[in-house]
């Protein structure tokens, strides 16, 4: 409020307090007010009527305050008041012409000079129009140092509108810098001035008292200090200092600069909820740093390589014991005298939110770009300095229309303040915006273990088997690929390194999947994880050596649909004399008959269990058999009436097929048959493959490849009707 600022100015200069007088006009049901204020023998009026006396007095105080705080009498900036929406536009225009004719570029020149001396980019102007022909009016917006300012109303020429926007920018800059400038120029010791400024700011805004924490690193004869200051539960980090006091001042400067910028953002036409930030070292905005400070700056490539490097050289795969450690760890390297703090989102993920005029869309209002840019910066700050949070939220923003309303909805979501199950609010927020079909596909991935690397085709096949893909016109595989790409674009799936065929979920993303899937998707991992809910639909296991406990744990799962039996070699390390016992164990694992997808890998028995291929498994659509060393024949699988995909891989002992079925009509829905690394398999099954098969892949099976040669192989007549055949 300018009334408060004006009163503080009078007290500082030992003047009499301001005296206000207000005049009411108009009917009682729709009154209008004009006000005047007397300060130091000068009178200042609000030039237009306003809806409340409080607003009128504040406008009069604003004119008075800016009059007395202008740099010098010969460069006073006449004040442009806020014009009420209902005020007559013709009166407004005539008033503007009177002001602007004196010098139509005065304020644009001053703003450009200010930008030059501050080391900012030159001001960037944009405009919108109203009317047509000779009645066209202009309203301009100028952006400087990341902040946008608008002309208060429309003007008859573009030059006048831009000049008015420049005037608004200059007056805002003068107002926001008045307290800091007057304090720093009053002879105080600059080494502690920012601590004092921060203290005064927190008291004025009713915030908590700043709490400093300092860490000392390096050798005792040449120590280096890093400080952080906490205000309202948020931490701000400063650059390195040669002393504790210097480090605290640098941290205070970061905090004060952010709080000042936050106050400026509140004066714009964007309304937002309280910002949450964990500002990084780059928050220091001076461009002429001392040589020592230059050596301590953290630039982007070095920060990624030094602070976020993992064996895979991919910063997105960094691990943490808990979310709290991620949010609070200061990550200082005490072994180096040139230690660097951890890089935060402000440094490495600002590009994830980048927008340009080409991405705004043809229907976007001309001023929306600047407003979206302001919202974008505030969303970045809400990511608490975590690169993963910024990546995920960046993916969310890219998927939404580039409008202020849509982005404001993301910024103001209540989920930012929710920390449930140690899940980052940014991740839960991004999940909440997923379409319902994608939510289902993502939650299903909770059955995989952390660090599990998977191929696109495998996940899509599992989604198909579960019935998650229901295309309206196209095929399921195309829809599955579309869903998969969407999860990649939102950073739920990521590539772990140079292998472009594999994907992985970040640990915190995996925690999110387990949280949202609850007990419906469950993974058995370790001997103490064998309690399964009745609600469990999808189950996998890893690292279990006591099979009896695992079998006991599945008794409650009456509605189990998926049982992923993988990594069996971790616990089936039996000698050849125990093969029969291994088969008995697999017999005991007979899954529910409504199972849709089954994968068995690493089985070391000599025969398949009796239940595999039983016609009672009428819902099974996906079957994968892999890594069987000692089985010599395949079971009778043709009775699986709903089976669509059959994968046979690395069955070294398989030589022949059993009869798929003892009557006609085997595999009525089989679409894809994949055979790989079966060196002893010498022929296809008896009879012609079903007409429903559209894809056949044979790899690294020399005997079978020879029999299936196009046109000349003995088994070619059995497969010649298939549209897509790949043999290599």
C-alpha positions in Angstrom: 0.0 0.0 0.0 1.4 3.4 -1.0 -0.3 5.0 2.0 2.0 3.0 4.3 5.0 3.8 2.1 4.2 7.5 2.1 3.8 7.5 5.9 7.1 5.8 6.4 8.7 8.4 4.1 7.3 11.2 6.1 8.6 9.7 9.3 12.0 9.1 7.8 12.3 12.8 6.6 10.7 14.1 9.8 7.7 15.6 8.1 4.2 15.9 9.4 2.1 12.9 8.6 0.0 12.9 5.4 -3.5 14.4 5.6 -6.2 13.0 3.3 -9.5 14.4 2.2 -12.1 12.4 0.2 -15.0 13.4 -1.9 -17.9 11.1 -2.7 -19.9 11.4 -6.0 -22.6 9.4 -7.8 -25.7 7.5 -6.5 -25.6 5.5 -3.3 -25.8 2.1 -5.0 -22.8 3.0 -7.2 -20.7 5.6 -5.6 -17.3 7.0 -6.9 -14.6 8.6 -4.8 -11.8 11.1 -5.4 -9.1 11.9 -2.9 -6.3 14.3 -2.2 -3.4 14.1 0.2 -1.3 17.0 1.6 2.4 16.3 2.3 5.1 18.8 3.2 3.0 21.7 1.9 2.2 20.0 -1.4 -1.2 18.6 -2.4 -1.7 15.6 -4.7 -5.0 14.5 -6.2 -6.3 11.2 -7.5 -7.2 12.3 -11.1 -10.0 9.8 -11.6 -13.0 8.6 -9.5 -12.6 5.1 -8.0 -15.0 2.5 -6.5 -13.8 2.9 -3.0 -12.3 5.7 -0.9 -9.4 3.4 0.1 -8.4 3.0 -3.6 -8.7 6.7 -4.2 -6.5 7.6 -1.3 -4.0 5.0 -2.3 -3.7 6.5 -5.8 -3.2 9.9 -4.3 -0.5 8.5 -2.0 1.1 6.8 -4.9 1.5 10.1 -6.8 2.9 11.8 -3.8 5.3 9.0 -2.9 6.7 8.7 -6.4 7.0 12.5 -6.6 9.3 12.7 -3.5 11.3 9.5 -4.4 12.2 10.4 -8.0 16.0 10.6 -8.6 16.1 14.4 -9.1 13.7 17.4 -9.6 14.6 17.7 -13.2 13.8 14.1 -14.0 10.6 13.7 -12.2 8.3 11.1 -13.8 4.7 12.1 -13.8 2.5 9.4 -12.4 0.1 7.4 -14.5 -2.7 6.4 -12.2 -4.7 3.2 -12.4 -7.8 4.0 -14.5 -11.0 2.4 -13.4 -12.7 0.1 -15.9 -15.9 2.2 -16.1 -14.1 5.5 -16.7 -14.9 7.3 -20.0 -12.4 6.2 -22.7 -12.5 9.5 -24.5 -11.5 11.4 -21.4 -8.6 8.9 -20.9 -7.3 9.4 -24.4 -7.4 13.2 -24.2 -5.5 13.1 -20.9 -2.8 10.8 -22.5 -2.3 13.1 -25.4 -1.6 16.0 -23.1 1.1 14.0 -21.3 2.7 12.3 -24.2 3.0 15.2 -26.6 5.8 16.7 -24.5 8.1 13.8 -25.4 6.6 10.7 -27.0 9.7 8.6 -26.4 10.9 10.1 -23.0 10.3 7.0 -20.9 11.3 4.5 -23.5 14.7 6.2 -23.7 15.0 6.3 -19.9 14.1 2.6 -19.6 16.6 1.6 -22.3 19.4 3.6 -20.5 18.5 1.9 -17.3 18.7 -1.5 -18.9 22.1 -0.6 -20.4 23.7 0.5 -17.1 22.2 -2.5 -15.2 23.6 -5.0 -17.8 20.1 -6.2 -18.8 18.9 -7.1 -22.2 17.2 -4.2 -23.9 13.4 -3.9 -23.2 11.2 -6.1 -25.4 7.8 -4.6 -26.5 4.6 -6.3 -27.6 1.1 -4.9 -28.2 -2.5 -5.6 -28.8 -5.1 -3.6 -30.7 -8.7 -2.6 -30.3 -11.0 -1.3 -33.0 -10.1 -0.9 -36.7 -9.2 1.7 -39.2 -8.7 5.3 -37.9 -10.3 4.2 -34.6 -7.6 1.7 -33.8 -6.2 1.9 -30.3 -3.1 0.3 -28.9 -2.1 -1.3 -25.5 1.6 -2.2 -25.0 3.5 -4.5 -22.8 7.3 -4.3 -22.1 9.4 -7.1 -20.5 12.7 -6.2 -18.8 14.8 -8.4 -16.6 12.1 -11.1 -16.7 9.3 -8.8 -15.5 6.4 -7.6 -17.6 4.7 -4.2 -17.4 1.6 -3.0 -19.3 0.3 0.4 -20.3 -2.7 1.2 -18.0 -5.1 1.6 -20.9 -5.4 2.0 -24.7 -3.7 4.8 -26.7 -4.3 6.2 -30.1 -0.8 5.4 -31.3 1.6 2.5 -30.8 4.4 4.8 -29.7 2.3 6.4 -27.0 1.3 2.9 -25.7 4.9 1.7 -25.6 6.0 4.9 -23.9 3.3 4.4 -21.3 4.4 0.8 -20.6 8.0 2.0 -20.2 6.8 4.6 -17.7 5.0 1.9 -15.7 8.2 -0.2 -15.7 10.3 2.7 -14.5 7.9 3.7 -11.7 7.7 0.1 -10.5 11.5 -0.2 -10.5 11.9 3.1 -8.6 9.4 1.9 -6.0 10.8 -1.5 -5.4 14.4 -0.3 -5.3 13.7 2.7 -3.0 14.2 0.9 0.3 17.3 -1.0 -0.8 18.9 2.0 -2.4 18.3 4.3 0.5 19.7 1.8 2.9 22.8 0.9 1.0 23.6 4.6 0.4 23.2 5.6 4.0 26.7 4.7 5.0 26.1 1.2 6.4 28.8 -1.4 6.2 28.0 -3.4 3.0 29.4 -6.6 4.4 26.3 -6.9 6.6 23.8 -4.8 4.8 21.9 -7.7 3.1 21.5 -9.4 6.5 20.0 -6.2 7.8 17.8 -5.8 4.7 16.6 -9.4 5.0 15.8 -8.9 8.7 13.8 -5.8 8.0 12.0 -7.4 5.1 10.9 -10.4 7.2 9.7 -8.2 10.0 7.8 -6.0 7.6 6.1 -9.0 5.9 5.5 -10.9 9.1 7.8 -13.7 8.2 9.9 -15.9 10.5 13.3 -14.7 11.7 16.1 -15.7 9.3 18.0 -18.7 10.6 21.6 -19.2 9.3 23.5 -22.4 9.0 27.2 -22.5 7.9 29.5 -25.3 6.9 33.3 -25.1 6.9 35.3 -27.1 4.3 38.9 -27.2 3.1 42.2 -27.2 5.0 42.4 -25.3 8.3 44.9 -22.8 6.9 42.6 -22.0 3.9 39.0 -22.7 4.9 36.0 -22.1 2.7 32.5 -21.4 4.1 29.1 -22.2 2.7 26.0 -20.7 4.3 22.3 -21.2 4.0 19.5 -19.1 5.5 16.0 -20.4 6.3 12.9 -18.2 6.1 9.4 -19.6 6.5 10.8 -23.2 6.2 12.5 -22.5 2.9 16.3 -22.6 2.5 18.4 -20.2 0.3 22.0 -21.0 -0.4 24.9 -18.5 -1.0 28.2 -18.8 -2.7 31.4 -19.7 -1.0 33.0 -17.1 1.3 36.4 -16.7 3.0 34.7 -16.2 6.4 31.5 -17.2 8.1 30.2 -13.6 8.0 30.9 -13.3 4.3 29.1 -16.6 3.5 26.1 -15.5 5.6 25.9 -12.2 3.8 25.9 -14.0 0.4 23.1 -16.3 1.5 21.1 -13.3 2.9 21.5 -11.6 -0.5 20.0 -14.6 -2.3 17.1 -14.7 0.1 16.5 -11.0 0.0 16.6 -10.9 -3.8 14.1 -13.7 -4.1 11.7 -12.1 -1.6 12.0 -8.8 -3.4 11.2 -10.5 -6.7 8.3 -12.2 -5.2 6.9 -8.9 -4.0 7.2 -7.5 -7.5 5.4 -10.5 -9.0 2.4 -9.8 -6.7 2.0 -6.4 -8.2 1.4 -7.9 -11.7 -1.9 -8.9 -13.0 -1.2 -12.5 -12.3 -2.6 -13.9 -9.1 -1.0 -16.9 -7.6 -0.6 -18.9 -4.4 2.4 -18.7 -2.1 5.6 -19.6 -3.9 7.8 -22.4 -2.6 11.4 -22.2 -3.6 14.9 -23.4 -2.8 17.0 -21.0 -4.7 20.3 -22.0 -6.2 23.6 -20.2 -6.3 22.7 -18.6 -9.7 20.2 -16.4 -7.8 23.0 -13.8 -7.4 22.4 -11.5 -10.3 25.5 -9.3 -10.5 27.4 -9.7 -13.8 30.8 -8.3 -12.7 32.0 -10.9 -10.2 35.5 -10.9 -8.6 37.9 -13.5 -9.9 37.5 -15.6 -6.9 33.7 -15.6 -7.2 34.1 -16.6 -10.9 36.1 -19.6 -9.9 33.3 -20.6 -7.5 30.5 -20.2 -10.0 28.7 -23.5 -11.0 28.0 -23.5 -14.7 25.6 -26.0 -16.3 27.8 -28.6 -17.8 30.2 -28.8 -14.9 27.3 -29.0 -12.4 25.8 -31.9 -14.2 29.1 -33.8 -14.6 30.3 -33.1 -11.0 27.2 -33.1 -8.8 24.7 -35.3 -10.6 26.9 -37.9 -12.3 26.0 -41.6 -12.0 27.7 -44.6 -13.6 25.3 -44.2 -16.5 26.3 -40.5 -16.9 22.6 -39.7 -16.8 21.6 -37.2 -14.1 18.0 -38.3 -14.0 19.1 -41.7 -12.4 20.4 -40.3 -9.2 19.3 -42.3 -6.1 18.3 -41.2 -2.7 17.3 -42.9 0.5 14.2 -40.7 1.0 12.5 -37.6 -0.4 13.5 -35.6 2.7 17.2 -36.3 2.1 16.8 -35.1 -1.5 15.1 -31.9 -0.4 17.4 -31.0 2.5 20.8 -32.5 1.6 23.3 -29.7 0.9 25.8 -32.2 -0.8 29.0 -30.4 0.1 32.3 -32.1 -0.7 34.5 -31.6 2.3 37.6 -33.0 0.6 38.0 -30.0 -1.7 38.7 -26.4 -0.9 36.7 -25.4 -3.9 33.6 -27.4 -3.0 30.4 -26.7 -4.9 26.8 -27.0 -3.6 24.3 -29.3 -5.3 22.9 -27.9 -8.5 19.1 -27.2 -8.4 16.3 -26.9 -10.8 16.9 -23.2 -11.5 20.2 -24.1 -13.2 19.5 -27.3 -15.1 15.8 -27.6 -15.8 14.7 -24.2 -16.9 14.7 -25.4 -20.5 12.0 -28.0 -19.6 9.6 -25.1 -19.3 10.7 -23.0 -22.2 8.0 -21.5 -24.4 8.2 -19.4 -27.5 5.9 -17.5 -29.7 5.8 -20.4 -32.2 4.5 -22.8 -29.6 1.8 -20.5 -28.2 -0.7 -21.3 -31.0 -2.5 -19.1 -33.4 -5.5 -18.6 -31.1 -3.4 -17.4 -28.2 -3.9 -13.7 -27.2 -0.9 -11.5 -28.0 -0.1 -10.8 -24.4 -0.4 -14.4 -23.2 3.2 -15.3 -23.9 4.5 -12.8 -21.4 2.0 -13.8 -18.8 2.7 -17.5 -19.3 6.4 -16.7 -18.9 5.7 -15.2 -15.5 3.7 -18.3 -14.4 6.4 -20.6 -15.8 9.1 -18.9 -13.6 6.9 -19.3 -10.5 6.2 -23.0 -11.3 10.0 -23.6 -11.6 10.4 -22.1 -8.1 7.8 -24.5 -6.7 9.8 -27.5 -7.8 12.0 -27.1 -4.7 15.2 -27.3 -6.6 14.8 -30.9 -7.7 15.7 -31.7 -11.3 13.3 -34.7 -11.5 10.4 -32.6 -10.3 11.1 -30.0 -13.0 11.4 -32.6 -15.7 8.0 -34.1 -14.9 6.3 -30.8 -14.5 7.9 -29.6 -17.7 6.4 -32.6 -19.5 3.0 -31.7 -18.0 3.2 -28.1 -19.2 4.2 -29.2 -22.7 1.0 -31.4 -22.8 -1.3 -28.6 -21.8 -2.6 -25.6 -23.9 -0.2 -22.7 -23.6 -2.7 -20.4 -21.9 -2.5 -18.4 -18.6 -5.6 -20.1 -17.3 -4.3 -23.6 -17.8 -0.9 -22.9 -16.4 -2.3 -21.0 -13.4 -4.4 -24.0 -12.6 -1.2 -26.1 -12.4 0.5 -23.4 -10.3 -2.4 -23.1 -7.8 -3.1 -26.8 -7.3 -3.5 -27.9 -3.7 -1.4 -31.0 -4.5 1.8 -28.8 -4.2 1.1 -28.7 -0.4 0.5 -32.5 -0.1 3.3 -34.7 0.9 1.8 -38.2 1.2 3.8 -41.5 1.3 7.0 -39.4 0.8 5.9 -38.8 -2.8 7.1 -35.5 -4.2 4.1 -33.1 -4.7 5.3 -32.3 -8.2 5.2 -36.0 -9.2 1.7 -36.6 -7.8 0.5 -33.4 -9.4 1.7 -34.5 -12.8 0.1 -38.0 -12.3 -3.2 -36.3 -11.5 -3.3 -34.7 -14.9 -2.8 -38.0 -16.8 -5.8 -39.3 -18.7 -7.5 -42.3 -17.0 -6.2 -44.8 -19.5 -2.6 -43.6 -18.9 -3.1 -43.7 -15.2 -4.0 -47.4 -15.4 -1.0 -48.2 -17.6 1.4 -46.3 -15.4 0.1 -47.8 -12.1 0.5 -51.3 -13.6 4.3 -50.8 -13.8 4.4 -51.0 -10.0 4.8 -54.8 -10.5 8.4 -54.2 -11.7 11.3 -53.7 -9.3 13.3 -50.6 -9.0 16.1 -50.3 -11.6 14.2 -52.9 -13.8 15.0 -52.2 -17.4 12.3 -53.0 -19.9 11.7 -52.9 -23.6 8.9 -51.0 -25.2 7.4 -54.0 -26.9 7.3 -56.0 -23.7 5.3 -53.3 -21.8 2.9 -52.8 -24.7 2.3 -56.5 -24.9 1.5 -56.7 -21.2 -0.9 -53.7 -21.5 -2.6 -55.5 -24.4 -2.8 -58.7 -22.4 -4.4 -56.9 -19.5 -7.0 -55.2 -21.7 -5.8 -51.7 -21.0 -5.7 -50.8 -24.7 -9.1 -50.4 -26.3 -8.7 -48.4 -29.6 -11.7 -47.0 -31.2 -10.4 -47.4 -34.7 -6.7 -48.4 -35.0 -4.9 -51.4 -33.6 -3.9 -52.0 -30.0 -0.2 -51.9 -30.7 -0.3 -48.4 -32.2 -2.4 -47.2 -29.2 0.1 -48.9 -26.8 3.0 -47.1 -28.6 1.2 -43.8 -28.3 0.6 -44.3 -24.5 4.3 -45.3 -24.1 5.5 -42.2 -26.0 3.2 -40.0 -23.8 4.7 -41.4 -20.6 8.2 -40.8 -22.0 7.4 -37.2 -22.9 6.2 -36.7 -19.3 9.5 -38.3 -17.9 7.7 -41.2 -16.3 9.8 -43.5 -18.4 13.4 -42.6 -19.1 16.4 -44.2 -21.0 19.1 -45.3 -18.6 22.0 -44.5 -20.9 23.2 -45.1 -24.5 20.9 -48.2 -24.9 18.0 -46.7 -26.8 16.0 -49.9 -26.7 15.6 -50.1 -22.9 13.8 -47.9 -20.4 13.6 -47.5 -16.7 11.6 -45.7 -14.0 13.4 -43.3 -11.6 13.3 -44.5 -8.0 10.9 -41.7 -7.0 8.7 -42.4 -10.1 8.6 -46.0 -9.1 7.5 -45.0 -5.5 4.7 -43.0 -7.1 3.6 -46.0 -9.1 3.4 -48.1 -6.0 1.6 -45.4 -4.1 -1.1 -44.9 -6.6 -1.6 -48.6 -7.4 -1.9 -49.4 -3.7 -2.5 -53.2 -3.2 -3.9 -53.8 -6.7 -0.3 -54.1 -8.1 2.1 -55.9 -5.9 5.7 -57.1 -6.0 7.1 -59.7 -3.7 10.7 -58.8 -2.9 12.5 -60.4 0.0 11.4 -63.0 2.5 9.3 -60.5 4.5 7.1 -59.4 1.6 4.8 -62.3 1.3 1.6 -60.7 2.6 -0.7 -60.2 -0.4 -4.1 -58.5 -0.2 -7.3 -60.0 -1.5 -7.6 -56.9 -3.8 -4.3 -57.7 -5.5 -4.8 -58.1 -9.3 -1.2 -58.1 -10.6 1.7 -59.8 -8.9 5.4 -60.2 -9.6 8.2 -61.5 -7.4 12.0 -61.1 -7.2 14.7 -62.4 -4.9 12.5 -65.0 -3.1 14.3 -68.2 -2.1 11.7 -69.7 0.1 9.0 -70.8 -2.4 6.7 -72.3 0.3 6.3 -68.9 1.9 5.6 -67.3 -1.5 2.9 -69.9 -2.3 1.3 -69.4 1.1 1.3 -65.7 0.5 -0.7 -66.0 -2.7 -3.6 -67.9 -1.1 -5.5 -64.6 -0.4 -5.2 -63.3 -3.9 -8.6 -64.6 -5.1 -8.8 -62.2 -8.0 -5.2 -62.4 -9.2 -4.9 -61.7 -13.0 -1.1 -61.4 -13.5 1.7 -63.5 -12.0 5.1 -62.5 -13.4 7.4 -65.4 -12.5 10.8 -64.0 -13.6 14.4 -64.1 -12.3 13.9 -67.7 -11.2 17.6 -68.3 -11.5 18.1 -66.3 -8.3 16.5 -69.1 -6.3 16.3 -72.2 -8.6 20.0 -73.1 -8.5 19.5 -76.8 -8.1 21.7 -79.8 -9.2 20.5 -82.1 -12.0 19.5 -84.7 -9.5 16.9 -82.2 -8.1 15.2 -81.4 -11.5 12.2 -83.5 -10.6 11.9 -81.5 -7.3 12.1 -78.3 -9.3 9.2 -79.3 -11.5 7.1 -80.1 -8.4 7.8 -76.6 -7.1 6.6 -75.1 -10.4 3.5 -77.3 -10.2 2.7 -75.8 -6.9 2.8 -72.3 -8.4 -0.1 -73.0 -10.6 -1.7 -69.6 -11.1 -5.5 -68.8 -11.2 -7.2 -69.9 -14.3 -8.3 -66.3 -15.2 -4.6 -65.3 -15.7 -4.1 -63.2 -18.8 -0.3 -62.9 -19.1 2.4 -65.4 -18.0 6.2 -65.3 -18.3 8.4 -68.2 -17.1 12.2 -67.7 -17.3 15.1 -69.7 -16.2 13.3 -73.0 -15.5 15.8 -75.8 -15.1 13.4 -78.8 -15.1 13.3 -81.5 -17.8 9.5 -81.3 -18.3 6.9 -78.7 -18.2 4.3 -78.6 -15.4 1.0 -80.3 -16.1 -1.1 -77.2 -15.8 0.8 -75.3 -18.6 -1.3 -75.5 -21.7 -4.5 -76.6 -19.9 -7.6 -75.5 -21.6 -8.9 -74.0 -18.4 -6.6 -71.0 -18.9 -9.1 -69.6 -21.4 -8.3 -66.0 -20.7 -4.5 -66.1 -21.3 -3.5 -63.9 -24.2 0.2 -63.5 -23.7 2.7 -66.4 -23.0 6.5 -66.2 -22.8 8.9 -69.1 -22.2 12.6 -68.3 -21.9 15.8 -69.8 -20.7 14.9 -73.5 -20.4 18.1 -75.6 -20.6 16.9 -79.1 -20.2 13.4 -79.4 -21.7 13.5 -81.3 -25.0 9.9 -80.7 -26.2 7.3 -78.0 -26.1 4.0 -78.6 -24.3 0.6 -78.8 -25.9 -0.3 -75.1 -26.1 -2.9 -75.1 -28.8 -5.7 -75.4 -26.2 -5.1 -71.8 -25.1 -8.0 -70.5 -27.1 -7.5 -66.8 -26.3 -3.7 -66.7 -26.8 -2.7 -63.9 -29.1 1.1 -63.8 -28.6 3.6 -66.6 -28.0 7.3 -65.9 -27.4 9.7 -68.8 -27.3 13.3 -67.8 -26.5 16.6 -69.5 -25.5 15.2 -73.0 -25.2 18.5 -74.8 -25.9 17.2 -78.4 -25.5 14.0 -78.1 -27.5 14.1 -80.4 -30.6 10.5 -81.0 -31.6 7.0 -79.7 -31.0 4.3 -81.7 -29.3 1.0 -81.7 -31.0 -0.5 -78.3 -30.3 -3.9 -79.8 -30.0 -5.5 -83.1 -30.5 -8.2 -81.7 -32.8 -8.6 -79.0 -35.4 -9.0 -75.3 -34.4 -5.8 -74.8 -32.5 -4.9 -71.2 -31.6 -8.0 -69.5 -33.1 -6.8 -66.0 -32.0 -3.0 -66.4 -32.3 -1.5 -63.3 -34.0 2.2 -63.2 -33.3 4.7 -66.1 -33.0 8.3 -65.3 -32.0 11.0 -67.9 -31.9 14.6 -67.1 -31.0 17.8 -68.9 -30.0 16.4 -72.5 -30.3 19.4 -74.1 -32.1 18.1 -77.7 -31.9 14.5 -77.0 -33.0 14.2 -78.7 -36.4 10.6 -78.1 -37.6 7.4 -76.2 -37.2 4.5 -78.0 -35.4 2.5 -80.5 -37.5 -0.1 -78.9 -39.7 -0.6 -75.5 -41.1 -0.3 -72.5 -38.7 -3.6 -70.8 -37.9 -4.9 -68.2 -40.5 -5.1 -65.6 -37.7 -1.3 -65.5 -37.4 -0.1 -62.2 -39.0 3.5 -62.0 -37.8 6.2 -64.7 -37.6 9.7 -64.0 -36.4 12.5 -66.7 -36.4 16.0 -65.7 -35.2 19.1 -67.7 -34.5 17.4 -71.1 -35.1 19.6 -72.5 -38.0 17.7 -75.8 -38.5 14.3 -74.2 -38.4 15.4 -71.3 -40.7 16.5 -73.8 -43.4 13.2 -75.6 -43.3 11.3 -72.3 -43.5 13.2 -70.8 -46.5 10.9 -68.9 -48.8 9.6 -71.1 -51.6 12.0 -74.0 -51.1 11.9 -74.9 -47.4 10.0 -78.1 -46.4 7.9 -76.1 -43.9 7.3 -73.1 -46.2 3.7 -74.3 -47.1 2.8 -74.1 -43.4 3.7 -70.5 -43.1 3.3 -69.0 -46.6 -0.1 -67.4 -45.8 1.4 -65.2 -43.1 1.7 -61.5 -44.1 4.8 -60.5 -42.1 7.6 -63.1 -42.0 11.1 -62.2 -40.7 13.8 -64.9 -40.7 17.5 -64.3 -40.0 
